[in-house]
Amino acid sequence: MEGPKVEKYKEMLMKKTQDQGARFISYDPVKGEWKFKDLSMCKETLSTLKVMQGQGGYPQLELDIAHLEKEIELYSLEKLCYEAQMMEAAMIRLDMSEYIERQRK
């Protein structure tokens, strides 16, 4: 199941996910399944793991902390890229509308 309607819906889901401060993972139009990761939950989990680390960690705990830190960093970079793309799209729309307005005069 593909096509412009599915892509448009997927883009809307991606935007809604981003607006809520989460990370879009995937969308399966056949199952109607939308996967995302809530960044605030990752940060809360990381905070809890660091408290546990302070009370005497274990090897898996160190790996879990490193994994979450990397995931949060990756999400932050993705968010910056997404925001830059949105700004660029807005600037292009503004440029186009100004161009069209000048052409009408």
C-alpha positions as CSV (number, residue, x, y, z in Angstrom):
1,M,0.0,0.0,0.0
2,E,1.8,3.1,-1.3
3,G,1.1,6.3,-3.1
4,P,0.7,10.0,-2.6
5,K,-2.1,9.7,0.0
6,V,-0.1,7.3,2.1
7,E,3.0,9.5,1.9
8,K,1.0,12.6,2.8
9,Y,-0.4,10.8,5.8
10,K,3.0,9.5,6.8
11,E,4.4,13.1,6.6
12,M,1.5,14.3,8.8
13,L,2.3,11.6,11.3
14,M,6.0,12.6,11.3
15,K,5.1,16.2,11.9
16,K,2.7,15.4,14.7
17,T,5.3,13.1,16.3
18,Q,7.9,15.8,16.1
19,D,5.5,18.5,17.4
20,Q,4.9,16.3,20.5
21,G,8.6,16.0,21.2
22,A,8.8,12.4,20.2
23,R,10.9,10.5,17.6
24,F,9.1,9.0,14.6
25,I,10.2,5.4,14.0
26,S,7.9,4.0,11.3
27,Y,4.4,3.8,9.8
28,D,2.9,0.6,8.4
29,P,-0.2,1.6,6.3
30,V,-1.3,-2.0,5.9
31,K,-1.5,-2.6,9.7
32,G,-2.3,1.1,10.4
33,E,0.6,0.9,12.9
34,W,2.5,4.0,13.8
35,K,5.7,3.6,15.9
36,F,7.4,6.4,17.8
37,K,9.7,6.9,20.8
38,D,8.8,9.4,23.5
39,L,12.0,11.4,24.2
40,S,10.8,12.5,27.6
41,M,10.5,8.9,28.7
42,C,14.0,8.2,27.5
43,K,15.3,11.2,29.5
44,E,13.4,10.0,32.6
45,T,14.7,6.5,32.2
46,L,18.3,7.8,31.7
47,S,17.9,9.9,34.9
48,T,16.7,6.8,36.8
49,L,19.6,4.7,35.5
50,K,22.1,7.3,36.5
51,V,20.7,7.3,40.1
52,M,21.1,3.5,40.1
53,Q,24.6,3.9,38.8
54,G,25.5,6.2,41.7
55,Q,24.3,3.5,44.0
56,G,26.7,0.9,42.5
57,G,26.3,0.0,38.9
58,Y,26.7,-3.2,37.0
59,P,28.1,-3.7,33.4
60,Q,24.7,-3.9,31.7
61,L,23.7,-0.6,33.4
62,E,26.7,1.1,31.9
63,L,25.7,-0.2,28.5
64,D,22.1,0.9,28.9
65,I,23.1,4.4,30.0
66,A,25.5,4.7,27.0
67,H,22.7,3.5,24.6
68,L,20.2,6.0,25.9
69,E,22.7,8.9,25.8
70,K,23.5,8.0,22.2
71,E,19.8,7.7,21.3
72,I,19.0,11.1,22.9
73,E,21.9,12.7,21.1
74,L,20.8,11.2,17.8
75,Y,17.2,12.4,18.3
76,S,18.5,15.9,19.1
77,L,20.5,16.0,15.8
78,E,17.5,14.6,13.9
79,K,15.3,17.3,15.5
80,L,17.7,20.0,14.4
81,C,17.7,18.7,10.8
82,Y,13.9,18.5,10.8
83,E,13.6,22.1,12.1
84,A,16.1,23.3,9.5
85,Q,14.1,21.6,6.7
86,M,10.9,23.2,8.0
87,M,12.5,26.6,8.1
88,E,13.9,26.1,4.6
89,A,10.5,25.0,3.3
90,A,8.9,28.1,4.9
91,M,11.5,30.4,3.3
92,I,10.9,28.8,-0.1
93,R,7.1,29.2,0.2
94,L,7.7,32.9,1.2
95,D,10.1,33.4,-1.7
96,M,7.6,31.9,-4.1
97,S,4.7,33.9,-2.8
98,E,6.8,37.1,-3.1
99,Y,7.8,36.1,-6.7
100,I,4.2,35.5,-7.7
101,E,3.2,38.8,-6.2
102,R,5.9,40.6,-8.2
103,Q,4.8,38.8,-11.4
104,R,1.2,40.0,-10.9
105,K,2.3,43.7,-10.8
